Each structure stands twice: as structure tokens, then as C-alpha cells.
Amino acid sequence: MSDHGDPAYDNTHPKPILAAIQTAQTPNRPTLPEDVSQADFEYYVDALNTHISAYDFEIRSTHHQVSKERIYALVNTTSDALTQMATVHTPDEIAFVKRVLDAMFETYNTQVAEVMAVTSMQALKCARPPHGEQQRRDSGNQTQVTAPSAALTGSQAQSVLELMVQEGWFELSAKGYHSLSPRALMELHGWLVETYNDQGGEDSDEEDDEHVKIKFCAACREIVTVGQRCTDLGCGARVHNHCTRNLWRSQGGKEECPTCKKAWTEAPAVGEKAAWQGARQATNGPNGRRRRSPSDEAQSGAEEG
Amino acid sequence: MPALGRKRRAEREDEDDGSPEPATQGRRRTTQNDNPSDEDDTGYGNGNGDSDSNAEQMVKKLVRLALACEYSRLPIRRQMIREKVLGSAGRQFKPVFEQAQLQLRSVFGMEMVELPEKEKVTLAQKRGIAAKTQSQSQSKTAQSYTLVSLLPAPFQDPAILPPPSIPTQATEAQYTSLYTLLVSLVALSGDELADTKMERYLRRLGLEDHTPIPGYTKTELLLKRMEKEGYLVKVREIAGGQGEEDVSWMVGPRGKVEVGEQGVRGLVKAVYGDVDGYAEAELERRVARSLGLGDAVVARRDDIPPKKKRGPRRKNGEAEEAEVESDEED
């Protein structure tokens, strides 16, 4: 993650770093950034992973949801008591961030509109813990009870939000939507699935009961937070915008849904577009009009509030 | 409202919760009895395969613990190791520790270094020592450790090792430069800097009230953080008939290990810029004298002590204005 406006520390590209490392190793034969190849880089990554995997660390890579840029990050593959100390944020701030993630992946991620992003306003509404969230209900073996988390003030929440962007966990789009960065998606991959896809009937009569919240691209298998979806809103097929060509190619050129075979035309958007463009024409809804579900009502109600 | 119960969280009272990370079931073992006799640690007691894999697990945990602590600038306390890593296997401290050191060195290029105990300087503290038995007040075994980088000097280049993004590189760079500066000021004053002098220096640096570090914009808060992290120590001594308080600053344990003499020298050199020949020798002599090293030890030592792990010892805007002078010129 480059620090904005601080050119001295732009270390987002591996070539200069590897060149500097190799030069330090053999100063008589300095290496230039252009001498460093993708293969060199991958060699380093593989060598590192061989050694650090024993400690539950891994360098993973993924593609940016929009730009398709390949991003690498060192992630912690298990979260445990030991590494939970490694944070610059207080427990209350972390609790706030988790509520923002809930907003991203539950509140603003419905069958009609899979936004998976929140505006600042929507995020700031999470500053206070919801009513009645006293002790967390702990399942399973953990018998300890966590203290209820304190509310953050508006300005505290705002600054945590900004820090999340600066630290590289969130990305802020031109239209003001916060979404998870590639780095965050890599680090939180397992947790996202475990947390949001495990509905297990605990919810009562939410219409999202059957809705799988975290979905994967039919082409590249990575999480989709920005992309396209099947015109049938009930179908779970998703694909990144930059993966469609590969998908069609793998289907012999047929531009149809890999799951239900419906024609893949004017596919509704996944991501913030779903919020401000509205869910497009769906096979089971009035043309061009956005179907309003209870959470949509709440969403727009909140925005007007 | 979505049910939050399904998000399992391991409880943690005394530590920070993770960064947006899954709080899966913690593998934290409840500690049974703390083994009080750590001093006579033997090697692995039994030789069966079970204890070997347990030992491996413990070593891995210790490595992860050390890295996590370093991230937050927490000292790795022996107590913490016993609780979080060894659990009931308290007798295994030494072998686990040594094995972890080997792995930290070979895989991560770091090692754990003892943090010196805080010195007992005030009268009250010294009286406290006299009253207690020696084993209680100053244990011979180290109580805490910190990670230190073993990377050779050519690799300690900002192009290779920029300041870590904790939370951002810019913030980390600012913090590093400030504590390096303040530690150097204290060290060059013979490791004891009266609070009045400290305030004067801070005023010269434009830091008497506010600092540029986000989250620690009040100077008081920043100094508290430096104390908490072990860079500085604030010493309060009741002196004089009226019971007035003399406040002074000393270099804290982490300041000694992370910044150390090398860091101070580096800063002075950076501020003075390129000098050679006679001027360089003269500067070295003055630095050595200020650090209380005596004229005999002027040349840079070749047995390079562990280097500071974080970031380059760069000066930034603030440091350039610092005048690192001895007391007479104050």
C-alpha cells in the first residue's frame, strides 16, 4: 500500500525492492529494476512461502476486483490469541469495523442488490452497537463472554474509517463507497465465508435466509465483490467484469449463465453499481424498476434520514 | 438485524483484538499451574514422539508471539511466554526458547534480545532493594525480550526496508524519528535529562504541546506512549525539604536495545552531515564523551551489536532543527 503523497516510500512494486536486495547482496554487480523478471519474483515468493508456512503465514495473491491488477500480500492464515495482539486499534474500534463489515456483507448485500460496499454515512451509522447487543452469544467451546463494545463517537468512527483506507484494508471509490481491498479479501477470505455464509437457520424469517452472501467467480474462483450476476436474481452465478471473456471462451463462446444457462445479456451489476444504478431488469421483476425489499426500504429510509 | 452470535469470538480482556481478522476459536490453553522453578529448566524430559510435536507447536507459537509483540512494540515477557506458549509445560522454557531463537534467526533474520531491567534510581527504589532479598528485586534471568534485526548493514536500506505500514508508513516514520531523537537527547545528556531541559528541547522542536503523529497529537500522550513502549523512562524523585518532585528522563529498556549507542551516533552523524578528517574524529570524541564512554572508546566498533529493527535512522524535518549539544552550550 503506498502512502499517498509520500514518494519516498513507494514500495508497491517488487522490481525496485528485489533489485535493491540483489544489489545489496552483490554490490559489485548491481541489479537494475528492469533486470528483475516475474520469474525471479515468483521464485522469491515460493521460497518464502516454503519457510513461513510452518508459522501459518502465507504470501497470497489475488486480482483487484476492478483493475485486474495482481496484488500480493502476506496473510496470517490462522487467527489466534497470539496474533490478535498485533493491531493498532482498540477492541472497540475493531468491533466498529466488524459492524461495518456486517453492513457491507449483510445489510447492503441482498438478493436484489449485492452492493457489498457502504458509503461513509452508512458506515458511520455503525458507530453505535445495535440495541440489545449485550453479551455476545458465544457458540461452542468458548465459554468466556465478551464485554459489550462501547459506541464510538461520530468523529472517532470517521477517523477509524479513514485509517482503514490509509492502512489498505478498505478502498474508497470515486463515488464514495467503501469496499474491501484485495489485501483484506485475501486476509479475511476464510472468515468472510465462515461468518456470512453460515446462515444455518439461525435467522428467523429473513428473506435472505437462502441467500448465500459470499460468492465466487465462475471463471477465476475468487470472491466477487464487483462484477456481474445472472439475470435471474435467484441464480447464484457471478463473474468478474474482466473474467467474462475467459468464461465465454471456456464455454465455447456461448454467453450464457454457467449455472442455469440463461442468456447472459445486460447482466445486473454486483458491487456499488447495484446501489446507484439499481438492480437492472430481472426476469422476475417489473422492467427497469427496482424491486424493493425490506432491507432496501431500510437502506433508502436511512439515507433520507 | 443479523444475529451476531454466530460470529465466534475468543474472549480477550487484556489484549487488543485483532485487526479485521477472523476471531476463530482461539487455541488458547487455560493455564494450570505456573511453574515457579524456571531457573532449573532441564531439556526435554521424556523422549517420546508426543512431546516432540508438542514442543514443535510451542516453538511455533513462540515465534508467532514474538512477531506479534513486535508489531505492537510490546515486550515479550517471560510470563506471557509461560501462559500463552508453554501452558503447563513450564519446564520446557529453555529448549523451546532456544529453538525459537534458531528459527527466528534462520527464517526471519531476527532474534530475541533481553531487555535490561529498569534501573532503580530513586532513593525510594533503592530502599526497596535493600529491604527485599536479591532474588526478588533483581532476578538474574531476564524478564522480557524484544526482537532485533540481524540483517547485515547493506540490507538496512530504505529501498528494501521502508518503515512498516503500522498504521501507515508516514506515521511510523514520524514516530521512529521522534523517539530516536528524544532517546538520543537523553542519552547524550548522560542518560539523565531533567524535565525542564526536556521541555526546552521540545519547545525548540515545536513539540511542546502538539505532535504531528495522528492519535498522539498531544505531546503528553506521545511521551506516555514512548514510556509505555519502553523508549523513555520518567523518573520522579522526591527531593528537598518540601517534598518537591524532581522529574527527569532516562532511556528506557527498549530505547537502549533498539536505538542504543549506534542509533544515537547515527542520528548525530546525520544531523552534522558529511564531515571528514579532523572534524569527524572530533565529533566522534564529543559523542563518546556525551554518551559517557570515555576517550578510549572513540572508533566505531566492528562487533556490530544488534541493529534496530524498525526503519532507517533517517532524519526528517524535525530532526534537522535539533541541536544535539552538550549541556554547557544550552
Interface residues (C-beta under 8 A of the other chain):
Chain A: M1 D3 D6 A8 Y9 N11 P16 I17 A20 I21 A24 Q25 P27 H51 I52 A54 Y55 D56 N76 T78 S79 D80 A81 L82 T83 Q84 M85 A86 T87 V88 H89 T90 P91 I94 A95 V97 K98 L101 D102 E106 T107 P130 E133 R136 R137 D138 S139 G140 N141 Q142 Q144 V145 T146 A147 S159 L163 M164 Q166 E167 G168 W169 A184 E187 L188 G190 W191 E194 T195 D198 G200 E202 D203
Chain B: M1 P2 A3 L4 G5 R6 K7 R8 R9 A10 E11 R12 E13 E15 D16 D17 G18 S19 P20 E21 P22 A23 T24 Q25 G26 R27 R28 K60 K61 V63 R64 L65 L67 A68 C69 Y71 S72 L74 K84 V107 P154 F155 D157 P158 A159 I160 P162 P163 S165 I166 P167 T168 Q169 A170 A173 P214
